[in-house]
Amino acid sequence: MSQDPIVDTIFLVFTGAAVLATLALAARQSLLLAYIALGVLFGPSGIDLMEDTAIASDIAHIGIMFLLFLLGLDLNPKELMQSVRRTTLVTLGSAFILAIAGLGVGLAVGFSPLESLVLGGTMGFSSTIIGLKLLPTTVLHHQRMGEIIISILLLQDLIAIAMLLLLRGAATGDAPWTDVALMLLMLPTLALFAALCARFLLIPLIKRFDTIREYVFLVAIGWCMGMAELGGVVGLSHEIGAFIAGVALAPSPIAVYIAANLRPLRDFFLVLFFFSIGVQFELGMLTDVLLPATLVAGATLALKPIIFHWLLTRIGDPVQRSTEIGYRLGQMSEFSMLIGTLALQLSVIGARVSYTIQLATILTFVVSSYLVVKRFPTPIAVSDDLRRD
């Protein structure tokens, strides 16, 4: 290997991904599974070719920001707010039911009440990456299903951030309620700031120099990353900041051009994201956590479609759409692994619980993406009848 770990990482990820992706398509499997398997193979638990596993994770984090920025570019702010208000009870209700289920599973396998509660909390989040990457663009941006999924995921992200604050408070003994209140206050403040900047500064600049494509590209990336950084500084998250940046530009006609040009860049980083998931898992813990992780994953995969179907039909959504949304949101989340890792670092939970959460999340990623690709339209479907870009 060379002396540049970043070059080595890019080489390993994309050369290996090209090979495994070919095998996955030949076997009619999801490409996401190939990327995760590649991470396990090259990571510390496999043949250990990664000198610095944090590099892949750090680079991949940018992919999530670009994904949410591009989503925001295609969302009408007024329609988004209406959808968020309508799905609040669905999001909170599903999180509560799954927390109770997770509490029961945790206690049954011998975890402490606090550990079981943390476990249950992580079950309530769905993956932003899988939920949105497997949704066809036409459905994502122009149909009711896309609005519902995005609004639920956005609310789940806010709940996850609040949970992270509560964990830090539990570890330090400080009351986190002030931090949670400030977070809720900063969300509309950041959105207003982004809207004013976009309307009076960014959009006029782009209109003036829109013939220079390189300039528009640079401004779009700078705006996305700048708002992502600001979102992190004010106590929200980089992802939410990037999403708000996209929504602020959505009313402008230039949003369509920006979205089309940034999509390949997004896919580049998302390959790294799924690779990093596999890299981070330690196979040495497999024996200790296989049973509880399988139970958690099984409960999540079985309950989420039923819960979302029931709650969505209660607010008037059609049965067929509610069923499909339930399956598309049927996995655990990147936030689940983040919460499990942070809770371990803060000594709120033990290593066995943390790795249970990580393995359960990976298992739900694998099974959920497989079910969605096999049953519903996706951009990476192996069946021609279900392939929708």
Secondary structure, 3 states (H helix, E strand, C coil): CCCCHHHHHHHHHHHHHHHHHHHHHHCCCCHHHHHHHHHHHHCCCCCCCCCCHHHHHHHHHHHHHHHHHHHHHCCCHHHHHHHHHHHHHHHHHHHHHHHHHHHHHHHHCCCCHHHHHHHHHHHCCCCHHHHHHCCCHHHHHHCHHHHHHHHHHHHHHHHHHHHHHHHHHHHHCCCCHHHHHHHHHHHHHHHHHHHHHHHHHHHHHHHHCCCCHHHHHHHHHHHHHHHHHHHHHCCCCHHHHHHHHHHHHCCCCHHHHHHHHHHHHHHHHHHHHHHHHHHHCCHHHHHHHHHHHHHHHHHHHHHHHHHHHHHHHHCCCCHHHHHHHHHHCCCCCHHHHHHHHHHHHCCCCCHHHHHHHHHHHHHHHHHHHHHHHHHCCECCCCCCCCECC
